[in-house]
Amino acid sequence: MQRDVRIDVIRGAGILMIALDHLGAVAALLAPAGFVVPFATWTRIGWSSAAEFFVFFSGYLIGLVYVRTLQARGPFMLQARAIHRSWQIYVANILTFCIVIALLYGSFIGSNVLVEAAQLSRFVSSQAAGAAWVGFLTLQSAPMFFEILQLYVVLLILAPLFLLLARASMLAALVVSSSIWLAVQINPAINLASWHFNPFAWQLAFVLGMLSSVGGVFARIESAVSRRRALIVTGLLLALAFAIKAVDKSGVAIPLIGELNVVGIDKDRLEALRLVHFLVSVVFVVLAMPREPRAQASLPMSSIARIGRHSLECFCVSTIGVYIAAALLLKTAAISPFNVFISGALLVVFVAAFAVFMEWVRSEPWRGERVRKPAREPLEATAPVTGVQFAPAGTSGEGR
């Protein structure tokens, strides 16, 4: 299956932006009043964030790869594969958290201030530590920055159901997913144990990703509208959103209107305006990605794409890196925008270097040149942004 470097780059950039957003968030908790986060990530220019990209393209890749399992091996093996991968992500999330706890409690970078700010003391030093661990292990709650993979564990288990529904009717799958999302917008109390990322709302971003890959949505957009025109329209919409957000955040009163109070941008429930902003964003970003092989092979793009190819491992190590960076800031320097910016730059380098290491490990160099395998995508294999058509029921599909 041919790789599409653009998708790897988008995923890699999303992981780096999430890491910087997390570092900025914890720095804002620990910094004096008036601290300004120094990172210009996607969430700073609009209402959506890199988290939506992560969830959408996770669904996108599941749609590309798992539909072939459905065609070749049937529904039972499809569900078995999804459960197996969900278990791997569940274990990776727990292991990552254990490493963070060990670093903050059992090493020289330990910081009571950071532990309290991140509300991690309930897992170790409180009388309710046992209950906190049970809540985490049973997916009832998640520590700070561990919510996304917890969400993905659940979405991955449900993915086969939506693929089976999409096999019968793409429209039916979209209607069911949208109806669940709409129910949350009407009644915000619909949730799974008060999750920060409401899974009943966020499943829509995941399902839209799956349907986009299965239906070849991006290719259809380019065939229906010229790439340049689509970029201009989506770019203008994003610029308008940025202008509205800037006015909203500034608190400036507009003549005849007054101060803006933008609604529909809640992240927990993935509210309507936030969702629309993301959908415009994803079309703009996919179409704006360079197509030339020379550009894709450049050092910046290849480095970011490598992170995208090893997304699970890089996401986990980036979370560890965020806590290490925050702890070191508290130990060695004041939390200022400049120091946080330098820490963020080092965090990016750290994750990029880890991706190089993962590429080397995936190549299995210990086997020797004659039997060395190519690097394998840790989350799921990536395919071109063209879409995959379901084979008729009862026929053999690609990937047998």
N, C-alpha and C positions, 0 to 999 in steps of 0.2 A: 504494500500500500504506500503510495507516494506521499511524502510529508508536505504539508503546507507551512512554510516557515512563518508566514504572517500570523497564523494562529498561535504558534509557539511564542512568537514575540509578544503578542497581546497577553498571553497567559503569564509570561515571565514579567512583563511590565506590571501586570496586575498584582503579582505577588510582591514585587518591590514596593509598589504604592501602598499596599496594605501594611507592609512592614513599617514604612515611613509614617503612615497614618497612626499606627499603633504607638510608635515611638513618640510622635507628637502628642498623642492623647495622654500617655503616662507622664510626659514632661509637663503638660499643662496642669495635671493633677498635683505635681510636686513643686512647680515653679511659683514664684510670687505673683501677686495680682498684676494684670497687664501684660503677661507673657504672650508673645505672638509666635505661633507655630511657623517655622521657616520653610516648610516644604510646600511646593506648588503641585500637589497631587490632583487627581481628577475631581475629588470632592470639593476642592477650593474654587473650581470654576463653574460649578453647577449644583444640582441637588442629588445626583446619583454619585456613586463611589466605585472604587475598584472591586468592592465586594460583589456588586451586581455582575461585573465582568467575570469574576471567578466562578460564581454559581452558573451563569449563563453558559460559559464555555465548557464547564464541567458537563452540563447537560448536552451541549453540542457534541462533544466527543463521545459521550455515551450513546447518543443517537447514531453516530457514524459507525461505531464498533459493535455495539450490542445488537443492532439490527441484523448484522451478519451471523451472529450466534443464533438469533431467533430463526433466521432462514435455514441455517445449516443443521442446528441441533434441536430446535423446538423450544417451547415455553419453559419446560422443566429445567433444562440446562441453562437457559437464559437466567432464570431466577437463582439457580445455584451459583452462577458466575457473579451475579450482583451481590448475593449474600457474602460470598467469599471476599470480594473486593471491599465491601462495607466493613467486614471484620478486620481487614488489614488497616483500613483508615481509623477505625475505632481504637485498635491497639496502638497505632502510631500517635494518635492524639493523647492517649493516656501516658505513653512512654515519654512524650515531649513534656507533659506536665510534671512527671516525676523528676525529669532532669532539671526543670526550672526550680522545683521545690528543693532539690538537693543542692543546687548552686546558691540559692538564696539563704538556705539554712546551714549548709555544711561547707562553705568555702569562704575565702577572704572577702568576696564581693557581697556577702550577705548584708542586708540592710533592713532594719525594722521599719524604717519610714516607707520603703518601697513595698514591703510585705503588707503593711497596713493600708497603704493607698490602693493596692491591687486586691485587697480583701482576701489575702491568702492565709492569714493567721488561722482562719476557721478550719483549715485542713490539717493543722499541726498542733497549735498550742491551745486551742479552745476546747471546752468540755464537749462541744458538739462536733468534734473532728470526725468521729465515725459516721455521723449522719451526713456531714459534708461530702465525705468520700463516697458514701452510698448514693447520694444524689448525683454526683458526677458520673459514677460508673453505670448508673441506671438511666442516664441521659435526662434526668430531671432538672439539672442545673449545670452550668459550666463556669469555670473561672474566667477572668478577663483575658480576652484574645483567643479563647479556645472554643468559641461558639460556632465558627464557620465550619470546621471539620465535623463537629457534632451534628450540625444541620445536614451536611453532606452524607453522613452515615445513614440518616433516615431517608433522604431523597433518593439515594442509590438503591435502597431496598424497594422503594415504590416505583422506580424507573421501568421495570419490566411491565407493570400493569398499564402504564401510559403507552409504552411501545406496542403492546398488544391491542390497545384501544385504537392507537393511530394506524395500526395495520388494517383495522376494519374501516376507520374513518378518521382522517386527520382533523376534520372539523369537529367531530365528537370529542376528540382528545382536547382540543382547544377549548371547547365549551365547558367541559367538566372542570378543567384546570382553572379557567376564568371564573366559573361559578364558585369554586372553593375560595378563590382570592376575594371575590366580591362579598362573600359571606363574612369574611374577616373585616372588611371595610365597614360593613353595616353593624357588625357586632364585634368590637375589638376584644371582647372577653374570650372569644374562640382562640385558644392557644394550646400548646402542649407544655404543661408545667411552667407557665410564665417564661418561656424562652425569650431571649433578647431578639433573636431572628425568628419571628413567628413562622413556623414551617408551613402552615396552611396558606400564608401569603407568599412566602419566598419560593414555594414549589412552582409558582407561575413562571418565574425567571428561568428556573431549571427546565421546565417543560417547553417553554418557548425556545430554549437552546436546542433541545432534542428535535422539536418539530422543524426548526430552521435547518438543521443538518439533513434530516430525512427528506424534507421538501425542497432542498436546494434554494432557500429563500434569497441568499445573497446573489447567487448567480441569476436568479429571476429578476432581482432588482436591477442588476446591471444590463440585462437584456431588454428590460422594459424602459429604463431611463438611462441616459448616458451617464457615465461615471462622473464626469465633470459637473453635470447638472445636479446629480444627487449630492455631490460634495458641497456645492454652493448652497443648496436648500438646507441641508442638515447643518452646515457650518453657520449659516445665518440664524437658524433656530437656536443653536447652542450659544451664539454670541448674544442673542436676545435674552436667553435664560441667565447668562452671566451678568448682563446689565441689570436685570430685575433683581437678582440676588445681591449685587453690589449695593443697589439702592435700599433694599430690604435690610441688609446688615448695617448700613451706615446710619439708619435711623433718621434720615433726612425726610422732611415733610414735602410732598409734592403739591403744588398749587391745585386747588379744587379736589384733591384726592386725599391728602394727608399722608401719614406714615403708612408704608406698605406692611401688610401682615400676610405673607404668602402661606397658604395652607396646602395640604396634600403632599407633604414632603417627608412624612415620618418614615424613618428607616426600619423600625421594628416591624411595621405592618406593610412595608413597601407600598406606600400610598400612591394614588393615581398619578400625580404630577411627577413624583420621583420615578415611577415606572416609565412614563412617557419620555422623560428626559433621558433615561437610560437607553430606551429603544432607539431614540434619535442618535444617541452617542455611539451605540454599537455599530449602527450603519455607517456613520461618519468614520469611525476608527478603522473598520474593516476595509472600506473603500480607500481610505487615505494611506494605507500601508504601502510601501514601495513594492513594485512588482519586479524590478530589475534584479537579476541574480547577483550583480556586483554589489548593489546596495544591501541585499540580504546577507551577503557574505562578509560585510564590513565587521570590524571588531565590535562596535557597540551592539549591532543587531544580532550577531552570532552569539555574543555573550548573554544577551537577554533571552534569546531563543533557547539557549542551553538550559537556562533556569526554567523556562516553560516546559521543556522536555522532561525535566525531573521535578515536576511541580509539587508532589506530595512531600518529598524529602526537603526540598528548598523551602516550602512553606513552613514545615516544622522547625527547621534550623533558623529561619528568620524570626520565628516567635521566641526561640531561645535567645537569639541575638538581641532582640528588643529588650528583654529583661536584663541581659548582661550589660547592654549599653546604658540603660537607665540606672542600674546599680553602680556602674563605674562613674557616671556623672555625679551621683550623690557622694561617692567616695573621694573623687579627685578634683572636681571642678564645680563651679556654680552652674545652675541650670539657666543658661541664657540662650537666646536664639542662635548666636554664633556657635556655642559649644554643642547645642543640639544638632545644628546643621552639620558640623564636622562629624559628630557621632553617626548621623544618618548616612553620610558619605561612606564612612568606614563600614557601616552595616551593609550597604549595597555591595561594596567590594568583598566583604565576608561571604555574602550569599553567592555572589558570582564565582568566587574561588571554590566554594563548596560544590557548586554545580560542575565545575571542572573535575573535581574529585569524583563526583557521582558518575560522570561520563566515563572516567577511567575505570571505575569499579564495574559499571555495566558492561564494559567491553571485555571483562573477564580476562585480564592480561596473563593470569597465572596458567591459562590453558595453552598459551603459545600461539604463534601467528597462524598456524595451519587450521586450528579449530576455533579461533577467536570469533565470537559472535558480535554483531553490531549492537550499539547501545539501544536498549529497549525503553520505550516510554513507560514510566512508572505508574502513571494514572491510567491512561488508555492511549492507544495508538492514534496518531493524528492523520487525517486525510485531507485532500484538497477541499476548498470551500465550494463544492459543486452540488452536494446533496446525494442521497442514496435512495433509490427507489425500492420499495418492498417487492420482493418476488411473490408471484401468486401463491396462495396457500397450496402446500403439497409439492412444490417444486424445490429444487436445490438452489440455494443462494450462494453468493460469493463468500468465501471464507471456509468452505467445507474442508 
